[in-house]
Amino acid sequence: MNKTLLVHASQLVTVSGTAAKCGKDMSDIGVIEDGAVLMEDGRIRYAGPTKDLDLDQHSDATVIDCTGKTVLPGFIDSHTHFVFGGYRPEEFSWRLSGVSYMDIMQRGGGINATTTSTRLAGEQTLTALGRKRLDDMLAYGVTTVEGKSGYGLDKDTELRQLRVMKTLNREHTVDVVSTFMGAHAVPPEWKGQTD
């Protein structure tokens, strides 16, 4: 049995509760001072105050002293497109200045700006780009993503994106839940056609 024990976390954030919280209740995120977490074979078996855990019973565990640190669950990104070609950094400043997404699309930005790059990218390229983005997400505490296709806007590219996500889910630490989103926008070659 593989056991890991985190002890003396200055703050252990449990986000305890069984339902969504509203209003003032949202400020209660279940913080435990001097917290501990016991994991056995990748599953959490205990989360609570260090003083309530008999440390002698777990002398076979790898112990990590978390004094001065905060321990919290991994973040979940519930809507992301991380497997795509191209890059659109200028859009961030446009959005911050109040430009609408539709206006950005009229300027040549938005999804259509990356559709061509995504279509031209092979699986190896998309896998490398997706892996780098997952690495960056993990560095910020994201441990699960719901990854959407949708930047290919044609059958072959959408399926390529989904295959890449399946590969990355198998090979990367971040859990990837894939979603097909083929009708994310009107493909450029169909613009203006309503049939």
C-alpha positions in Angstrom: 0.0 0.0 0.0 1.3 3.4 -1.0 0.6 6.0 1.8 1.3 9.7 1.8 0.6 11.9 4.8 0.5 15.7 4.7 0.7 17.2 8.1 0.7 20.6 9.8 -0.8 22.5 6.9 -1.2 26.1 8.0 -4.6 25.9 6.2 -6.3 22.9 4.8 -9.1 24.0 2.5 -11.8 21.3 2.3 -14.5 23.1 0.3 -16.8 20.9 2.4 -20.5 20.6 1.7 -22.9 18.7 -0.4 -24.5 21.5 -2.4 -23.7 24.8 -4.0 -23.5 27.7 -1.5 -25.1 31.1 -2.0 -24.6 34.6 -0.6 -22.6 34.9 2.6 -22.3 31.1 2.9 -20.0 31.2 -0.1 -17.2 32.6 2.1 -17.2 29.4 4.2 -14.7 27.2 2.2 -14.1 24.8 5.0 -10.7 26.0 6.3 -9.0 23.8 8.9 -6.0 25.3 10.7 -3.1 22.9 11.2 -4.6 20.4 8.9 -3.7 16.9 7.7 -4.5 14.7 4.7 -3.9 11.0 4.5 -3.8 9.4 1.1 -3.7 5.6 0.5 -3.2 4.3 -3.0 -4.2 7.7 -4.5 -7.4 8.0 -2.5 -8.0 10.5 0.3 -8.8 8.6 3.5 -8.6 11.5 6.0 -8.8 15.2 5.9 -9.0 17.1 9.1 -7.0 18.5 12.0 -3.5 17.0 12.4 -4.1 16.6 16.2 -7.0 14.2 15.5 -4.9 11.8 13.4 -2.9 9.1 15.2 0.4 9.6 13.4 2.0 6.5 15.0 -0.6 4.3 13.1 0.8 5.7 9.8 4.6 5.3 10.4 4.8 3.6 7.0 3.6 6.7 5.2 5.7 9.2 3.3 5.2 12.3 5.5 5.3 15.8 4.1 5.5 18.7 6.5 3.2 21.5 5.2 4.0 24.0 7.8 3.5 27.5 6.4 1.6 26.1 3.4 -2.0 25.9 2.3 -3.3 22.6 1.0 -6.4 22.7 -1.2 -8.1 20.6 -3.9 -7.1 20.9 -7.5 -9.0 23.4 -9.6 -11.4 22.2 -12.4 -11.5 24.1 -15.6 -15.0 23.3 -16.8 -14.8 24.9 -20.2 -11.6 25.1 -22.2 -10.4 24.7 -25.7 -6.7 23.7 -25.2 -6.1 21.7 -28.4 -5.8 24.1 -31.2 -3.3 25.8 -33.6 -2.6 29.5 -33.7 -2.5 32.1 -31.0 -4.7 35.2 -30.4 -3.1 37.2 -27.6 -4.3 40.6 -28.9 -7.9 39.6 -28.2 -7.3 39.6 -24.4 -6.6 43.3 -24.4 -9.6 43.9 -26.8 -11.9 42.1 -24.4 -10.5 44.1 -21.4 -11.3 47.3 -23.2 -14.9 46.3 -23.8 -14.8 45.0 -27.4 -17.5 42.3 -27.8 -16.8 38.9 -29.1 -18.8 39.5 -32.2 -16.8 42.7 -32.9 -13.6 40.7 -32.5 -14.9 38.2 -35.0 -15.6 41.0 -37.4 -12.0 42.2 -37.0 -10.9 38.7 -38.1 -10.3 37.4 -34.6 -12.2 34.8 -32.6 -12.5 31.2 -33.4 -12.1 31.7 -37.2 -8.6 33.2 -36.6 -7.4 29.8 -35.2 -9.5 27.5 -37.5 -7.0 27.5 -40.4 -4.0 26.9 -38.1 -5.9 24.1 -36.3 -6.8 22.5 -39.6 -3.2 22.6 -40.8 -1.7 21.2 -37.6 -1.0 17.5 -37.4 -1.7 15.3 -34.4 1.9 15.6 -33.2 1.8 19.4 -33.3 -1.6 19.6 -31.6 -0.4 17.1 -29.0 2.7 19.2 -28.2 0.6 22.4 -28.0 -2.0 20.7 -25.8 0.6 19.2 -23.5 2.3 22.6 -23.0 -1.1 24.2 -22.2 -1.9 21.4 -19.7 1.6 21.9 -18.1 0.8 25.6 -17.7 -2.6 24.8 -16.2 -1.2 22.3 -13.8 1.4 24.8 -12.6 -1.5 27.1 -11.6 -3.3 24.2 -9.7 -5.7 22.9 -12.4 -6.0 19.1 -12.1 -9.0 18.5 -14.3 -10.2 20.1 -17.5 -13.3 19.6 -19.7 -11.6 20.0 -23.1 -13.8 20.9 -26.0 -13.1 20.5 -29.7 -14.7 23.1 -31.9 -11.8 25.0 -33.5 -11.6 22.7 -36.5 -15.1 23.2 -37.8 -14.8 20.2 -40.0 -15.2 16.5 -39.3 -11.6 15.4 -39.7 -10.1 18.2 -37.6 -12.7 17.9 -34.9 -11.9 14.1 -34.6 -8.2 14.9 -34.6 -8.7 17.3 -31.7 -10.6 14.6 -29.8 -7.9 11.9 -30.5 -5.3 14.3 -29.1 -7.3 14.9 -26.0 -7.7 11.2 -25.5 -4.0 10.7 -25.8 -3.2 13.6 -23.4 -5.7 12.2 -20.9 -3.8 8.9 -21.0 -0.3 10.5 -20.9 -0.7 13.7 -18.7 -1.2 14.2 -15.0 -4.2 16.5 -15.7 -7.5 14.6 -16.1 -9.0 15.5 -19.5 -12.8 15.0 -20.0 -13.4 15.5 -23.8 -16.5 17.1 -25.4 -17.3 17.2 -29.1 -18.3 20.8 -30.0 -18.4 20.6 -33.8 -21.0 23.4 -34.2 -19.0 25.9 -32.3 -19.2 28.5 -35.1 -20.1 28.6 -38.8 -17.1 27.4 -40.8 -15.6 30.1 -43.0 -16.4 28.2 -46.2 -20.1 28.1 -45.2 -20.3 31.8 -44.2 -23.5 33.4 -45.6 -25.1 30.1 -46.6 -28.2 29.2 -44.6 -29.0 25.9 -46.2 
